[in-house]
Structure formats: structure tokens, C-alpha cells
């Protein structure tokens, strides 16, 4: 049974989990977007060379 | 048989390896973190820390990864400096922002755990201060790399800073033993039997730790791939500009 009721400590528990989710979201998005950007740029330049 | 680091030192082989390894680690991370979160909200609250004990399952793995990422940064910097290997330099560069993010998480979630348990958001004790120094080392590394136009010089200068900063890792680890600290001592592998976490808390903690580790592995590999493509694009761009 999942217990999501943190009682009087909710004000500390949920911001900690929220910040963790946001940070993971930022790490995933920034890493994937940077990889996609440079892969496309490298592929575009390869095509131009060909 | 080619040793693993030598095998991966070739950028083409690395790209082939990381193409399947990065998503594989990503899937493993998602599964482990999902299972860890389910267990996080299934365990009973602690008799002293009450519901704040759930913060432990995101705070401790973040602190482990903050240190592990710096160790990876240090090793990659050493390989880059000694062997002048481009891929090692790319690995160091890709590890830094991830390590900095985990360090921010460790400090912030620790603060949110500290306020209800210690009665304060922050205290200048050895563990907290040495982790803050770790964050400053990451930020210094990133700033140094960004401030020098010549990429080779930037990589070397940043690598020297990263290597000097390695001394901070044992300081963080042993800070709770060397100095009086508000922060608790080890309660996992090195703890005495009486101080060790009970299995009901240790199991989800280890699962979350492995999940964080896999997430770092996946993102690190993608970050290195991005750097390989960026440098490839730069070379092609220069070639085409030169006619």
C-alpha cells in the first residue's frame, strides 16, 4: 500500500521530490537536445561535403 | 583481447557501443527508479524521522552520484592529460554538468531533510561544506573550460583543476569521522552493525542508487556522443570554410 500522506512533513518531502524530478527532467532534456542538435549539424555538413 | 578502455578509446567503436548501451542504461534506470520510488512510498515511516525518512531515498543516491561523477571526471581528465586522448577529454567535459546537477540535488534535498530533523537548513560543518566545495569545483571546471577559446588548452587547464579537486573526495567521505558533524555517519556498507540501516530501508536505497547510477551512465554516454558530433561538425565546418 502506497503512503503519500507525509502529514506535517509534506512541506519538506514534496518539494524535495519535485526538485529531484525537475533536475532529472533538465538533465535528460538538455543532454538529448544537445546530442540531437550536433548530430543533425554533423549530418548536414557531411551531406554538403558529399 | 583488447582491454575495455582501449576498445572504447576509438571514437568510431565508442559510437557503435554507446548507440545501444545508452538506451539500455536508460531503460534499466527507468525500471530501477520506478521500483525504488514504489518502495520509497511503501516502507513504513521511521519512528524518529517519521515521513522525512523518504527524502533519504533521493538524497543519498544524489550524494553518491555527485562523488562518483567527480571520480569519473578525474579519471577521464587524467587519461586526457597523460595520453592526450580526445575521447577522454570529451568524457570529462560531458561528466561535469551531470555531476554538478547531482551535487545541487544532494545539497538541496539534504537541506530539506535537515530543516525538520536538525532545525536548520544549513550548517557550516565539514560534510556540508566539503560538498559545497565539490559544487564549486564543478562550476569552476565548467567556467574554466568556457573561458578559454583554444579547446585543447581549455581541456588541459580544466583537467589540472579536476585532478587537484580529487583530494576533496576522501575529505567528503571521511569528514563525518575526522570532525564533529551534525551530519550522521555511514549507515550503509561501512557502518557498524548497530548503525546500519535495516533491510527494509537499505533495499530501496540500493535500488535507487543503482537507478541513479544507470541514469548517469546513460546520460554520460549521450553527452559524450554529442561532443563527438560537435567536434566532427566543427572539423567539417572548417574544412568547408577552407574550400
Interface residues (C-beta under 8 A of the other chain):
Chain A: X1 X2 X3 X4 X5 X6 X7 X9 X10 X12 X13 X15 X16 X17 X19 X20 X23 X24 X26 X27 X28 X30 X31 X32 X34 X35 X37 X38 X39 X41 X42 X45 X46 X48 X49
Chain B: X38 X41 X42 X44 X45 X50 X51 X52 X54 X55 X58 X59 X62 X97 X98 X101 X104 X105 X108 X109 X112 X113 X115 X116 X215 X219 X222 X223 X225 X226 X227 X229 X230 X232 X233 X236 X237 X239 X240
